Amino acid sequence: MHLHATPQLVIDGSLEDATDLPMGYEISLLDMRLEEGDAHSSGIRIGSQGGNVTCRVTMPEDVAVSVKFTFARGGEA
C-alpha cells in the first residue's frame, strides 16, 4: 500500500490543485515522511507501518494550502 500526497491551494473555501495556478501561487510537494523514515517526493510505501506523516510543501504568501492524501496498491495513485 502506498500513501500519496497532493498539495492544494485553498481559495475562498474551495480547493485548487497545483495545475493552472496563476504565477506567484504555484505550490508543490517538497517531500513527505512517515515518522522518522526517509523523505520521499512522491509517495510513501506504508506496508504494515503506522504513525504520523509529515509533509513539506511550497506555500505562497497570504494563502492557505491543504494536502490531499490518497492510498493506492502498488505504486499507483
C-alpha positions as CSV (number, residue, x, y, z in Angstrom):
1,M,0.0,0.0,0.0
2,H,1.3,3.5,-0.9
3,L,0.3,6.9,0.5
4,H,0.4,9.8,-1.9
5,A,0.1,13.5,-1.0
6,T,-1.1,16.3,-3.3
7,P,-0.9,19.9,-2.2
8,Q,-4.0,22.1,-2.9
9,L,-4.4,25.8,-2.7
10,V,-7.4,27.0,-0.6
11,I,-9.2,29.8,-2.3
12,D,-12.5,31.2,-0.9
13,G,-13.2,27.9,0.8
14,S,-12.6,25.8,-2.3
15,L,-9.6,23.7,-3.2
16,E,-7.5,24.1,-6.3
17,D,-4.9,21.5,-7.3
18,A,-1.4,22.5,-8.4
19,T,-2.2,22.7,-12.1
20,D,-3.1,26.0,-13.9
21,L,-2.4,28.3,-10.9
22,P,-1.6,31.9,-11.6
23,M,2.1,33.0,-11.4
24,G,3.1,33.5,-7.8
25,Y,0.6,30.9,-6.5
26,E,2.5,27.8,-7.5
27,I,2.5,25.0,-4.9
28,S,4.3,21.7,-4.9
29,L,5.1,18.8,-2.6
30,L,8.8,19.1,-1.5
31,D,8.8,15.8,0.4
32,M,6.9,13.6,2.9
33,R,8.0,11.1,5.5
34,L,6.4,8.6,7.9
35,E,7.6,9.1,11.5
36,E,11.4,9.1,11.4
37,G,11.7,7.4,8.0
38,D,13.3,8.6,4.8
39,A,11.9,11.6,2.9
40,H,10.2,10.9,-0.4
41,S,9.0,13.3,-3.0
42,S,6.0,11.4,-4.5
43,G,4.7,8.8,-2.1
44,I,5.5,6.5,0.9
45,R,5.3,2.7,0.9
46,I,3.3,2.0,4.0
47,G,3.1,-1.8,4.3
48,S,2.2,-2.5,8.0
49,Q,3.8,0.6,9.3
50,G,1.8,3.3,11.2
51,G,2.5,6.7,12.7
52,N,2.5,10.4,11.9
53,V,3.1,11.6,8.3
54,T,4.9,14.9,7.8
55,C,4.7,16.8,4.5
56,R,6.6,19.8,3.4
57,V,5.1,21.9,0.6
58,T,5.9,25.2,-1.0
59,M,3.5,27.9,0.2
60,P,2.9,31.3,-1.4
61,E,2.5,34.3,0.9
62,D,-1.0,35.2,2.3
63,V,-2.8,31.9,1.1
64,A,-3.7,28.6,2.7
65,V,-2.5,25.3,1.5
66,S,-4.2,21.9,2.2
67,V,-2.8,18.4,1.5
68,K,-5.0,15.7,-0.1
69,F,-3.9,12.1,0.8
70,T,-4.8,9.1,-1.4
71,F,-4.0,5.4,-0.9
72,A,-3.1,3.0,-3.7
73,R,-2.0,-0.6,-4.0
74,G,1.4,-0.9,-5.6
75,G,2.9,2.4,-6.8
76,E,-0.2,3.8,-8.5
77,A,-2.3,6.7,-7.1
